[in-house]
Amino acid sequence: MHELSIVYNILEIVKEHAKNNNLNHINKVVVNVGEFCSLEENSLTFAFEALSKGILCNGAALVIQKTEAKAYCTHCSTEFKVTFMSKLCPICKGYSHQITAGYEILVSSIEGE
């Protein structure tokens, strides 16, 4: 369950930003997760609830927003949605190896007081 180590790192980021912004309690953490990350949303939520007990994130909401996987076509300079099975540009039908989004895990916002 690599979700546990990912949540641990998310909480480290949150703690650092809370310290830098003088926040004593965190109410909500929003994380963008690329659709190619293969993370189980329920496992992320469970790990967040377990690891955040007794620290400044205790009781905070974890909001997970999925990010579409996209690629860039070097033939026609188009960015387009891709899947694991299809990376063909819808404009020129060229195959793209240049994935621009879909593998990221980003803490996009932290709300606290």
C-alpha positions in Angstrom: 0.0 0.0 0.0 2.1 2.9 -1.3 -0.8 5.3 -0.5 0.5 5.3 3.1 3.9 6.8 2.1 2.3 9.2 -0.3 0.0 10.5 2.5 2.9 10.8 4.8 4.7 13.0 2.3 1.5 15.1 1.8 1.3 15.6 5.6 4.9 16.7 5.6 4.2 19.3 2.9 1.1 20.5 4.9 3.1 20.8 8.1 5.8 22.8 6.4 3.3 25.2 4.8 1.3 25.5 8.1 4.5 26.5 9.9 5.5 29.0 7.3 2.0 30.6 7.4 1.4 30.4 11.1 -1.5 28.0 10.9 -2.5 26.1 14.1 -5.1 23.8 12.6 -5.8 22.5 9.1 -9.4 22.2 7.9 -9.0 21.0 4.4 -6.3 19.6 2.1 -6.9 19.5 -1.7 -4.8 17.1 -3.7 -4.7 16.7 -7.5 -4.0 13.1 -8.5 -3.3 12.2 -12.1 -5.4 9.4 -13.6 -2.3 7.4 -14.5 -1.1 7.3 -10.8 -3.0 4.1 -10.0 -3.9 5.3 -6.5 -6.9 3.9 -4.7 -8.9 6.9 -3.5 -10.4 4.9 -0.5 -6.9 3.9 0.6 -5.7 7.5 0.4 -8.6 8.7 2.5 -8.1 5.9 5.0 -4.3 6.6 5.3 -5.0 10.4 5.7 -7.5 9.8 8.5 -5.1 7.4 10.3 -1.9 9.5 9.9 -3.6 12.9 10.7 -4.9 11.9 14.1 -3.4 13.9 16.9 -1.6 16.4 14.7 -2.7 19.8 13.2 -4.6 18.0 10.4 -6.8 16.0 12.9 -10.3 16.1 11.5 -9.3 17.8 8.3 -11.1 17.0 5.0 -9.0 15.4 2.2 -10.4 16.4 -1.2 -9.0 14.4 -4.1 -9.4 15.9 -7.5 -8.6 13.7 -10.5 -6.4 15.2 -13.3 -7.0 14.0 -16.9 -4.0 12.4 -18.6 -2.8 14.5 -21.6 -0.1 14.3 -24.2 1.5 16.8 -26.5 1.8 16.0 -30.2 5.1 17.2 -31.6 3.8 16.7 -35.2 0.9 19.2 -35.0 1.6 21.0 -31.7 -1.7 19.9 -30.1 -2.3 18.8 -26.5 -4.9 16.1 -26.2 -6.5 13.6 -23.7 -4.9 10.1 -23.7 -5.6 6.8 -22.1 -3.3 3.9 -21.2 -4.3 2.2 -24.5 -4.5 5.1 -26.8 -1.9 7.9 -27.3 -2.9 8.8 -30.8 -3.4 12.5 -31.6 -7.0 13.1 -32.7 -5.9 15.8 -35.2 -3.0 14.2 -37.2 -3.2 10.6 -35.9 0.4 10.7 -34.8 1.6 8.7 -31.8 2.8 10.8 -28.8 5.3 9.7 -26.2 5.3 13.1 -24.6 2.8 12.8 -21.6 2.2 16.3 -20.1 -0.3 15.4 -17.4 -1.7 12.3 -15.6 1.2 11.1 -13.4 1.3 14.0 -10.9 0.3 14.1 -7.3 0.1 17.7 -6.2 -1.1 19.4 -3.0 -3.0 22.2 -4.7 -4.5 24.0 -1.6 -4.5 23.9 2.2 -7.1 25.7 4.3 -6.6 26.3 7.9 -6.6 28.9 10.8 
